[in-house]
Amino acid sequence: MKLFITNKDYFTEFFDDEDKLTNSHNGNYTSREIHKKAFTELSISIDVQNSIPLILTPPYSELGEGIVLLDFQTKKGDIYYYEFSTTAS
């Protein structure tokens, strides 16, 4: 199973901004860490609940300040396509 973010360039740019990375005290995750958390959420939903979530909501901060919204687009084989839309707190 794979999780593919369709607008990965925008997603990466949004979370991996150099200013955000230098402020490590704020506890924000990188795009890679968020992707891993989203994959875990997807995997649990499919394996345990036997359903594809329409929205994945991984946290973007270890402090629990907010979530990332990833909208389901389509599925082809074992690849699940989601699009990054925004964040919420």
Contacts in CASP RR format, 6 or more apart in sequence:
PFRMAT RR
TARGET T0000
AUTHOR 0000-0000-0000
METHOD contacts of the structure
MODEL  1
MKLFITNKDYFTEFFDDEDKLTNSHNGNYTSREIHKKAFTELSISIDVQN
SIPLILTPPYSELGEGIVLLDFQTKKGDIYYYEFSTTAS
1 42 0 8 1.000
1 43 0 8 1.000
1 46 0 8 1.000
1 78 0 8 1.000
1 79 0 8 1.000
1 80 0 8 1.000
2 78 0 8 1.000
2 79 0 8 1.000
2 80 0 8 1.000
3 35 0 8 1.000
3 38 0 8 1.000
3 39 0 8 1.000
3 42 0 8 1.000
3 79 0 8 1.000
3 80 0 8 1.000
3 82 0 8 1.000
4 79 0 8 1.000
4 80 0 8 1.000
4 81 0 8 1.000
4 82 0 8 1.000
5 11 0 8 1.000
5 35 0 8 1.000
5 70 0 8 1.000
5 82 0 8 1.000
5 83 0 8 1.000
5 84 0 8 1.000
6 73 0 8 1.000
6 81 0 8 1.000
6 82 0 8 1.000
6 83 0 8 1.000
7 83 0 8 1.000
7 84 0 8 1.000
10 84 0 8 1.000
11 31 0 8 1.000
11 84 0 8 1.000
12 31 0 8 1.000
14 31 0 8 1.000
14 84 0 8 1.000
15 28 0 8 1.000
15 29 0 8 1.000
15 30 0 8 1.000
15 31 0 8 1.000
15 34 0 8 1.000
15 60 0 8 1.000
16 30 0 8 1.000
16 31 0 8 1.000
20 26 0 8 1.000
20 28 0 8 1.000
21 30 0 8 1.000
26 61 0 8 1.000
26 63 0 8 1.000
27 61 0 8 1.000
27 62 0 8 1.000
27 63 0 8 1.000
28 60 0 8 1.000
28 61 0 8 1.000
28 62 0 8 1.000
29 37 0 8 1.000
29 59 0 8 1.000
29 60 0 8 1.000
29 61 0 8 1.000
29 62 0 8 1.000
34 58 0 8 1.000
34 59 0 8 1.000
34 60 0 8 1.000
34 68 0 8 1.000
37 58 0 8 1.000
37 59 0 8 1.000
38 56 0 8 1.000
38 58 0 8 1.000
38 68 0 8 1.000
38 70 0 8 1.000
38 82 0 8 1.000
40 58 0 8 1.000
41 53 0 8 1.000
41 56 0 8 1.000
41 57 0 8 1.000
41 58 0 8 1.000
42 52 0 8 1.000
42 53 0 8 1.000
42 56 0 8 1.000
42 80 0 8 1.000
45 51 0 8 1.000
45 52 0 8 1.000
45 53 0 8 1.000
46 52 0 8 1.000
52 72 0 8 1.000
52 75 0 8 1.000
52 80 0 8 1.000
53 72 0 8 1.000
54 71 0 8 1.000
54 72 0 8 1.000
55 69 0 8 1.000
55 70 0 8 1.000
55 71 0 8 1.000
55 72 0 8 1.000
56 68 0 8 1.000
56 69 0 8 1.000
56 70 0 8 1.000
56 72 0 8 1.000
56 82 0 8 1.000
57 67 0 8 1.000
57 68 0 8 1.000
57 69 0 8 1.000
57 70 0 8 1.000
58 67 0 8 1.000
58 68 0 8 1.000
58 70 0 8 1.000
59 65 0 8 1.000
59 66 0 8 1.000
59 67 0 8 1.000
59 68 0 8 1.000
60 66 0 8 1.000
60 67 0 8 1.000
60 68 0 8 1.000
60 87 0 8 1.000
65 89 0 8 1.000
66 87 0 8 1.000
66 88 0 8 1.000
66 89 0 8 1.000
67 87 0 8 1.000
67 88 0 8 1.000
67 89 0 8 1.000
68 84 0 8 1.000
68 87 0 8 1.000
69 84 0 8 1.000
69 85 0 8 1.000
69 86 0 8 1.000
69 87 0 8 1.000
69 88 0 8 1.000
70 82 0 8 1.000
70 83 0 8 1.000
70 84 0 8 1.000
70 85 0 8 1.000
71 82 0 8 1.000
71 83 0 8 1.000
71 85 0 8 1.000
72 80 0 8 1.000
72 81 0 8 1.000
72 82 0 8 1.000
73 81 0 8 1.000
73 82 0 8 1.000
73 83 0 8 1.000
74 81 0 8 1.000
75 81 0 8 1.000
END
